[in-house]
Structures are given as C-alpha cells and as structure tokens.
Amino acid sequence: ILNVEQSPQSLHVQEGDSTNFTCSFPSSNFYALHWYRWETAKSPEALFVMTLNGDEKKKGRISATLNTKEGYSYLYIKGSQPEDSATYLCAFGDKIIFGKGTRLHILP
Amino acid sequence: DSGVTQTPKHLITATGQRVTLRCSPRSGDLSVYWYQQSLDQGLQFLIQYYNGEERAKGNILERFSAQQFPDLHSELNLSSLELGDSALYFCASSVVGGGYQETQYFGPGTRLLVL
C-alpha cells in the first residue's frame, strides 16, 4: 500500500511570516505529485502539478519544490495572509493517493 | 467557480437504498474523476472516466459503479447503501486525462447522509 505522509498535521503561523510544509511519498515509480488548497466548506483547488525531479513551481506567494529521488515535496508560503488559512493536500501517483493534509491557520 | 457542476448538493437516504450522483465536467474536458471524502478515510480516489471509457480505478467498492455518457457528463451509482457510505463525494475534470499529470478541477461536491 502506497503511503503519502504530510507534516506537520497542523500549523499556526503569524500573519506576515513565511512557512513551509512537507509531503513525503515513495521514491520509486514516480508519476506525478499534485498540491491542492482546500478551504473549509469549499472544494479542493489545484495549486501545482509536479512531474520532474527538481521541479520548482510558483504561484504568487506560494511555491513548491520536488525531489523524486528522495521522495518529498515542499510547499512554501511567503508572507502569510489570513486568506492562506486552509488545508493543503498533496496527491501522489497514478492511483492518486492523498495525504491527510496540513491544516494551516494564520494568526492575525 | 471551477466550471464543474454536481447535483444534488445534499442527499439523505436510508440504508439499503440506491442513489445516483451526477457530474458535468468543465466545457471541453474529456476526463472525469470521482472522489470520496469521509471523516475517517480522508480524500480517496474512486474511479476515472475518459471520453466514455473507464480509465483508472481506485478504492471503489463493488456496490458502487459509474459511467460517462456521450455528452461527457458522469453518474456515480451507489447501491445497498450502508451507514459508512455517508461522505462528501467530489467529481473533478481535466482536459484529456492522460492525466494524473494534468490539473484537475473539482466540483462543489454532493454530501450524502445515510440514515
């Protein structure tokens, strides 16, 4: 059974601070890694699709990196804002295995 | 608004019953994915259809089935419902579905409650 781990489970960050969290996945037979942002009472919103080792993608203040050889991806948020409060999910592989998410709370 | 629509928004039914959830993908998208979000299991991939054909299967129970019609809308059929089937069911679509490498756009979900 493929295991996709996200850490930390929950994170409280002061508004204006930068933060990052991790998605770990099996390093063999890599296919793709997806990052989603999921706000309460809404549906998941795609952030990035990462396919190549060393990929770095950026969308505004949010960026992600990928290391397929060691099996991890980092999501970075620069200068956190209240609207960044959400659960961030990663999903791995052709079987689309989701991690349990990192719940981010931005403190005013 | 992602452009993916799902109906109904909410559904309450009894154990043993059968329900059908409907999804219309974004205009031009050929691939539809179904997911289940339950409290204890997190978000799980159920099944993918591409242009009317089943493309990939995840953790879909035998009591569940899906299909994609010529107009590309999809239906997820859940039968012999059990209490544990209570969950939020999402549909997502992508352009081609060659696919896990493509951005997926999620619908608003259907919340199913089995009593």
Boltz contact constraints between the chains, C-beta under 6 A:
constraints:
  - contact:
      token1: [A, 31]
      token2: [B, 100]
      max_distance: 6.0
  - contact:
      token1: [A, 32]
      token2: [B, 100]
      max_distance: 6.0
  - contact:
      token1: [A, 32]
      token2: [B, 101]
      max_distance: 6.0
  - contact:
      token1: [A, 43]
      token2: [B, 106]
      max_distance: 6.0
  - contact:
      token1: [A, 43]
      token2: [B, 108]
      max_distance: 6.0
  - contact:
      token1: [A, 43]
      token2: [B, 109]
      max_distance: 6.0
  - contact:
      token1: [A, 44]
      token2: [B, 106]
      max_distance: 6.0
  - contact:
      token1: [A, 46]
      token2: [B, 103]
      max_distance: 6.0
  - contact:
      token1: [A, 46]
      token2: [B, 104]
      max_distance: 6.0
  - contact:
      token1: [A, 49]
      token2: [B, 103]
      max_distance: 6.0
  - contact:
      token1: [A, 51]
      token2: [B, 101]
      max_distance: 6.0
  - contact:
      token1: [A, 94]
      token2: [B, 100]
      max_distance: 6.0
  - contact:
      token1: [A, 95]
      token2: [B, 58]
      max_distance: 6.0
  - contact:
      token1: [A, 96]
      token2: [B, 45]
      max_distance: 6.0
  - contact:
      token1: [A, 98]
      token2: [B, 42]
      max_distance: 6.0
  - contact:
      token1: [A, 98]
      token2: [B, 43]
      max_distance: 6.0
  - contact:
      token1: [A, 100]
      token2: [B, 42]
      max_distance: 6.0
